[in-house]
Amino acid sequence: QVGHNNWDGIARRQDEKMESYFEILLPSNKVKRAKGRRDIQVHTGVLLLASYKWSLRAWDGDLLATQHFMVRSDGEAAKICGNTMGRYTLCSNMVTDERYPVYKLDGGDHYLFTTKSGDWCVGSVAGAYSAGLFQRSNKSP
Protein backbone atom coordinates (compact mmCIF):
# COMPACT_ATOMS: atom_id res chain seq x y z
CA GLN A 1 0.00 0.00 0.00
CA VAL A 2 1.63 3.19 -1.21
CA GLY A 3 -0.09 5.33 1.40
CA HIS A 4 1.64 3.42 4.22
CA ASN A 5 5.05 4.14 2.69
CA ASN A 6 4.43 7.89 2.57
CA TRP A 7 6.81 9.48 5.14
CA ASP A 8 7.39 6.12 6.93
CA GLY A 9 5.67 7.28 10.09
CA ILE A 10 7.72 10.45 10.38
CA ALA A 11 5.77 13.11 12.24
CA ARG A 12 4.39 15.38 9.53
CA ARG A 13 1.23 17.35 9.18
CA GLN A 14 -1.39 15.74 6.94
CA ASP A 15 -1.43 18.75 4.61
CA GLU A 16 2.29 18.27 3.85
CA LYS A 17 1.78 14.89 2.22
CA MET A 18 1.64 14.52 -1.53
CA GLU A 19 -1.80 14.53 -3.15
CA SER A 20 -0.96 11.85 -5.71
CA TYR A 21 1.68 9.39 -6.82
CA PHE A 22 2.99 7.71 -9.97
CA GLU A 23 2.92 3.98 -10.55
CA ILE A 24 5.66 3.16 -13.05
CA LEU A 25 6.25 -0.35 -14.35
CA LEU A 26 10.03 -0.65 -14.58
CA PRO A 27 12.11 -3.76 -15.28
CA SER A 28 13.79 -5.06 -12.12
CA ASN A 29 17.24 -4.43 -13.61
CA LYS A 30 16.46 -0.66 -13.70
CA VAL A 31 15.82 -0.29 -9.95
CA LYS A 32 17.43 -1.09 -6.61
CA ARG A 33 15.61 -1.88 -3.39
CA ALA A 34 15.90 0.93 -0.82
CA LYS A 35 17.38 0.18 2.57
CA GLY A 36 15.02 0.04 5.49
CA ARG A 37 11.74 -1.66 6.14
CA ARG A 38 9.63 0.08 3.48
CA ASP A 39 8.87 -1.62 0.17
CA ILE A 40 10.43 1.06 -2.01
CA GLN A 41 12.45 0.66 -5.20
CA VAL A 42 14.84 3.40 -6.34
CA HIS A 43 15.71 4.40 -9.90
CA THR A 44 18.78 6.55 -10.47
CA GLY A 45 19.38 8.81 -13.42
CA VAL A 46 16.95 10.30 -15.91
CA LEU A 47 13.50 8.70 -15.96
CA LEU A 48 11.60 9.24 -19.20
CA LEU A 49 7.95 8.34 -18.52
CA ALA A 50 7.24 7.79 -22.22
CA SER A 51 9.56 4.74 -22.10
CA TYR A 52 7.43 2.87 -19.54
CA LYS A 53 3.84 2.09 -18.67
CA TRP A 54 2.70 4.44 -15.94
CA SER A 55 -0.32 5.91 -14.20
CA LEU A 56 -0.91 8.86 -11.90
CA ARG A 57 -3.18 8.05 -8.97
CA ALA A 58 -4.75 9.85 -6.04
CA TRP A 59 -4.10 8.39 -2.58
CA ASP A 60 -7.53 6.73 -2.59
CA GLY A 61 -6.47 4.82 -5.74
CA ASP A 62 -8.50 6.83 -8.28
CA LEU A 63 -6.82 7.02 -11.67
CA LEU A 64 -5.94 10.64 -12.53
CA ALA A 65 -3.92 10.16 -15.73
CA THR A 66 -2.11 7.60 -17.82
CA GLN A 67 -0.13 7.78 -21.05
CA HIS A 68 -2.79 6.15 -23.25
CA PHE A 69 -6.53 5.50 -23.33
CA MET A 70 -8.33 3.30 -25.84
CA VAL A 71 -11.75 4.36 -27.12
CA ARG A 72 -13.77 1.64 -28.82
CA SER A 73 -17.30 0.48 -29.31
CA ASP A 74 -19.05 -2.59 -30.65
CA GLY A 75 -22.35 -0.71 -30.95
CA GLU A 76 -23.88 2.29 -32.67
CA ALA A 77 -21.05 4.64 -31.66
CA ALA A 78 -18.64 2.63 -33.83
CA LYS A 79 -20.96 3.04 -36.83
CA ILE A 80 -21.71 6.72 -36.31
CA CYS A 81 -18.38 7.95 -34.89
CA GLY A 82 -15.91 5.36 -36.16
CA ASN A 83 -13.33 8.03 -36.95
CA THR A 84 -13.07 8.83 -33.23
CA MET A 85 -12.22 5.26 -32.21
CA GLY A 86 -8.66 4.25 -31.40
CA ARG A 87 -5.76 4.94 -29.08
CA TYR A 88 -5.46 8.38 -27.50
CA THR A 89 -2.10 9.60 -26.19
CA LEU A 90 -1.59 12.16 -23.44
CA CYS A 91 -0.81 15.64 -24.75
CA SER A 92 2.25 16.87 -22.89
CA ASN A 93 1.48 20.55 -23.48
CA MET A 94 -2.30 20.79 -23.06
CA VAL A 95 -4.89 20.68 -20.27
CA THR A 96 -8.53 21.76 -20.11
CA ASP A 97 -9.62 25.00 -18.40
CA GLU A 98 -10.22 22.87 -15.31
CA ARG A 99 -6.61 21.61 -15.57
CA TYR A 100 -7.57 18.05 -16.52
CA PRO A 101 -5.35 16.08 -18.92
CA VAL A 102 -6.12 16.02 -22.63
CA TYR A 103 -5.46 13.07 -24.95
CA LYS A 104 -5.14 13.21 -28.76
CA LEU A 105 -6.20 10.43 -31.13
CA ASP A 106 -3.08 8.81 -32.60
CA GLY A 107 -3.00 9.84 -36.27
CA GLY A 108 -6.23 11.84 -35.96
CA ASP A 109 -7.67 15.21 -35.06
CA HIS A 110 -9.89 14.31 -32.09
CA TYR A 111 -9.33 14.86 -28.39
CA LEU A 112 -10.39 12.90 -25.31
CA PHE A 113 -10.93 14.93 -22.15
CA THR A 114 -13.06 15.19 -19.02
CA THR A 115 -15.42 18.01 -18.17
CA LYS A 116 -15.59 19.85 -14.86
CA SER A 117 -18.33 17.43 -13.77
CA GLY A 118 -16.12 14.44 -14.62
CA ASP A 119 -17.88 13.31 -17.81
CA TRP A 120 -15.70 12.02 -20.67
CA CYS A 121 -15.91 13.65 -24.11
CA VAL A 122 -14.34 13.12 -27.53
CA GLY A 123 -14.39 16.11 -29.84
CA SER A 124 -12.40 18.08 -32.37
CA VAL A 125 -11.72 20.88 -29.84
CA ALA A 126 -10.17 19.94 -26.50
CA GLY A 127 -12.26 21.18 -23.59
CA ALA A 128 -15.25 22.25 -25.71
CA TYR A 129 -18.72 21.58 -24.34
CA SER A 130 -19.89 20.05 -27.62
CA ALA A 131 -18.51 16.63 -28.46
CA GLY A 132 -19.09 13.76 -30.87
CA LEU A 133 -18.92 11.19 -28.06
CA PHE A 134 -20.01 11.76 -24.48
CA GLN A 135 -20.06 9.44 -21.46
CA ARG A 136 -21.25 10.20 -17.96
CA SER A 137 -18.78 8.59 -15.64
CA ASN A 138 -18.98 10.09 -12.17
CA LYS A 139 -15.31 11.18 -12.37
CA SER A 140 -13.96 7.71 -13.09
CA PRO A 141 -11.80 6.87 -16.12
Residue pairs with C-beta under 8 A, 6 or more apart in sequence:
2 21
2 23
2 57
2 59
3 59
5 38
5 39
5 40
6 17
6 18
6 21
6 59
7 17
8 36
8 37
8 38
17 59
18 59
19 58
19 59
20 56
20 57
20 58
20 59
20 64
21 56
21 57
21 59
22 49
22 54
22 55
22 56
22 57
23 54
23 55
23 56
23 57
24 47
24 49
24 52
24 53
24 54
25 52
25 53
25 54
26 41
26 43
26 52
30 43
31 41
31 42
31 43
32 41
32 42
32 44
33 40
33 41
33 42
34 40
34 41
34 42
49 67
50 67
53 67
54 66
54 67
55 63
55 64
55 65
55 66
56 63
56 64
56 65
56 66
57 63
57 64
58 64
62 139
62 140
63 140
63 141
64 101
65 90
65 101
66 90
66 141
67 89
67 90
68 87
68 88
68 89
68 90
68 103
69 87
69 88
69 103
69 112
69 141
70 86
70 87
70 88
71 84
71 85
71 86
71 87
71 88
71 105
71 112
71 122
71 133
72 78
72 85
72 86
73 81
73 85
77 85
77 133
78 85
81 122
81 132
81 133
83 108
83 110
84 105
84 108
84 110
84 122
84 132
84 133
86 105
86 106
86 107
86 108
87 105
87 106
88 103
88 104
88 105
88 106
88 110
88 111
88 112
89 103
89 104
89 106
90 101
90 102
90 103
91 101
91 102
91 103
91 104
91 111
91 126
94 102
94 126
95 101
95 102
96 102
96 113
96 114
96 115
96 126
96 127
97 127
98 114
98 115
98 116
100 113
100 114
101 113
102 111
102 112
102 113
102 126
102 127
103 111
103 112
103 113
104 110
104 111
104 112
104 126
105 111
105 112
105 122
109 124
110 122
110 123
110 124
110 132
111 122
111 123
111 124
111 125
111 126
111 127
112 120
112 121
112 122
113 120
113 121
113 123
113 126
113 127
114 120
114 121
114 137
114 139
115 121
115 129
117 139
118 137
118 138
118 139
118 140
119 134
119 135
119 136
119 137
120 133
120 134
120 135
120 137
120 141
121 128
121 131
121 133
121 134
121 135
122 131
122 132
122 133
122 134
123 130
123 131
123 132
123 133
124 132
